[in-house]
Amino acid sequence: MENYTMEGRTYRYYGQEPPLYPFGYGLSYTTFRYKDLVLIPPVLPICANLSVSVVLENTGQRDGEEVVQLYLRWEQPSVPVPRWQLVAFQRVAVPAGRGTKLSLRMPAEQRAVWAQGWRLQPGSFTLFAGGQQPEQQLRVPSEVLSAQFTVTGTARPLREC
């Protein structure tokens, strides 16, 4: 096999065609609201990990669980990459009318791209946090927050970090 591009072979690369049942698809008996997405640090060195915090509120009448999902988008990749990639998720139980602050970590490895080996590259990125994939259209409302961060330094193989 010589063609390692996954375009047209996996749901992450289908272009504008949405998957029938995207990751995190499901029914909840309550509603959730996301707020206060914070990325620390917003500018980080090439090998650094990113810390993410977000507040999740249960705005409904019943206790419920939500799968909080983080997706990464490369703004100007040097090689073909997915539109966005799932980089972390966490199932959280939140009582009705209450909220919780979540702390998640996105390791540098999640930003690696395949370019004759796994490499980390500098550039601009967008991180999405919510109960579904970015731009997902469903009958069940769920919001997705986004924030940008920048990676500085020179490109290097992942194994050098």
C-alpha positions as CSV (number, residue, x, y, z in Angstrom):
1,M,0.0,0.0,0.0
2,E,1.5,3.3,-1.1
3,N,-1.4,5.7,-0.5
4,Y,-1.6,6.5,3.2
5,T,-4.0,9.4,2.9
6,M,-7.3,8.4,4.6
7,E,-9.4,10.7,2.5
8,G,-12.7,8.9,1.7
9,R,-11.8,5.9,3.9
10,T,-12.8,7.1,7.4
11,Y,-15.4,9.4,8.8
12,R,-12.8,12.0,9.8
13,Y,-12.0,12.7,6.1
14,Y,-15.4,12.5,4.3
15,G,-15.3,16.2,3.5
16,Q,-18.7,17.8,3.7
17,E,-20.6,14.6,4.2
18,P,-21.5,14.3,7.9
19,P,-21.5,10.9,9.6
20,L,-24.9,9.3,10.3
21,Y,-24.1,8.8,14.0
22,P,-21.2,11.0,15.0
23,F,-19.1,10.5,18.2
24,G,-21.1,11.4,21.3
25,Y,-24.5,11.0,19.5
26,G,-27.2,10.1,21.9
27,L,-30.3,11.3,23.8
28,S,-30.3,13.1,27.1
29,Y,-33.3,13.8,29.3
30,T,-32.0,17.2,30.3
31,T,-30.2,20.2,28.8
32,F,-26.6,21.4,29.3
33,R,-24.9,24.7,28.8
34,Y,-21.1,25.3,28.3
35,K,-19.3,28.4,29.3
36,D,-15.9,29.9,30.3
37,L,-13.6,27.9,28.0
38,V,-10.0,28.7,29.0
39,L,-6.8,27.5,27.4
40,I,-3.6,27.7,29.5
41,P,-1.3,28.8,28.1
42,P,-2.8,30.4,24.9
43,V,0.7,30.6,23.4
44,L,2.8,27.5,24.1
45,P,6.2,26.0,23.1
46,I,6.3,23.2,20.5
47,C,6.6,20.4,23.0
48,A,4.3,21.7,25.7
49,N,0.9,20.3,26.8
50,L,-2.2,22.4,26.8
51,S,-4.5,22.7,29.9
52,V,-8.2,23.2,29.2
53,S,-11.0,24.2,31.6
54,V,-14.7,24.6,30.9
55,V,-17.8,25.0,33.0
56,L,-20.7,22.6,32.3
57,E,-24.1,23.5,33.7
58,N,-27.2,21.3,33.8
59,T,-30.0,23.7,32.9
60,G,-32.7,21.1,32.9
61,Q,-35.1,19.6,35.4
62,R,-33.4,16.2,35.8
63,D,-30.0,15.0,36.8
64,G,-28.0,13.9,33.8
65,E,-24.7,12.9,32.3
66,E,-22.9,14.6,29.5
67,V,-19.9,13.5,27.4
68,V,-17.7,16.6,27.2
69,Q,-15.7,16.4,24.0
70,L,-12.6,18.3,22.9
71,Y,-11.8,18.6,19.2
72,L,-8.7,20.1,17.5
73,R,-8.5,21.9,14.2
74,W,-5.2,22.8,12.5
75,E,-5.6,26.3,10.9
76,Q,-2.9,26.0,8.2
77,P,-1.6,22.4,8.2
78,S,1.4,21.5,6.0
79,V,0.1,18.0,5.3
80,P,-3.5,16.7,4.9
81,V,-5.3,16.4,8.3
82,P,-8.9,15.9,9.3
83,R,-11.3,18.8,9.5
84,W,-11.1,18.3,13.3
85,Q,-9.9,15.5,15.5
86,L,-11.2,14.3,18.8
87,V,-8.3,14.9,21.4
88,A,-10.1,14.3,24.7
89,F,-13.4,13.4,26.2
90,Q,-14.9,12.9,29.7
91,R,-18.3,11.6,30.9
92,V,-19.6,13.9,33.6
93,A,-22.7,13.5,35.9
94,V,-24.2,16.9,36.8
95,P,-27.3,17.3,39.1
96,A,-30.2,19.3,37.8
97,G,-29.7,23.1,38.2
98,R,-26.0,22.7,39.1
99,G,-22.7,23.2,37.3
100,T,-19.2,21.9,37.5
101,K,-15.8,23.1,36.3
102,L,-13.9,20.5,34.3
103,S,-10.1,20.4,33.8
104,L,-8.8,18.4,30.9
105,R,-5.3,18.0,29.5
106,M,-4.4,17.9,25.8
107,P,-0.9,16.3,25.4
108,A,1.4,17.6,22.7
109,E,1.2,14.2,20.9
110,Q,-2.4,15.1,19.9
111,R,-1.0,17.9,17.7
112,A,1.4,15.6,15.8
113,V,1.0,15.2,12.1
114,W,2.3,12.4,9.8
115,A,5.0,13.8,7.6
116,Q,7.5,10.9,7.0
117,G,7.1,10.2,10.7
118,W,5.2,11.9,13.5
119,R,6.1,15.6,13.8
120,L,5.0,18.5,15.8
121,Q,4.7,21.8,14.0
122,P,4.2,25.4,15.0
123,G,1.1,27.3,14.0
124,S,-2.4,28.4,14.9
125,F,-5.0,25.9,16.2
126,T,-8.6,26.0,17.3
127,L,-9.9,23.9,20.2
128,F,-13.6,23.1,20.4
129,A,-15.4,22.0,23.6
130,G,-18.9,20.8,23.8
131,G,-21.4,17.9,23.8
132,Q,-21.0,17.1,20.1
133,Q,-18.7,17.6,17.1
134,P,-18.2,21.1,15.7
135,E,-20.8,22.1,13.1
136,Q,-22.9,19.1,13.9
137,Q,-26.6,19.5,13.0
138,L,-29.0,17.6,15.2
139,R,-32.5,17.9,16.5
140,V,-31.2,17.8,20.1
141,P,-29.6,21.2,20.9
142,S,-26.0,21.3,22.2
143,E,-23.5,24.0,22.0
144,V,-19.8,23.9,21.1
145,L,-17.4,26.6,22.4
146,S,-14.2,27.4,20.6
147,A,-10.9,29.1,21.5
148,Q,-7.7,29.6,19.6
149,F,-4.1,29.0,20.7
150,T,-0.7,29.3,19.1
151,V,2.3,26.9,19.1
152,T,5.7,28.5,18.7
153,G,9.1,27.1,17.9
154,T,10.6,25.0,15.1
155,A,9.1,21.8,13.7
156,R,10.6,18.6,15.1
157,P,10.0,14.9,15.4
158,L,7.6,13.9,18.2
159,R,10.3,11.6,19.6
160,E,12.5,14.6,20.3
161,C,10.1,16.1,22.9
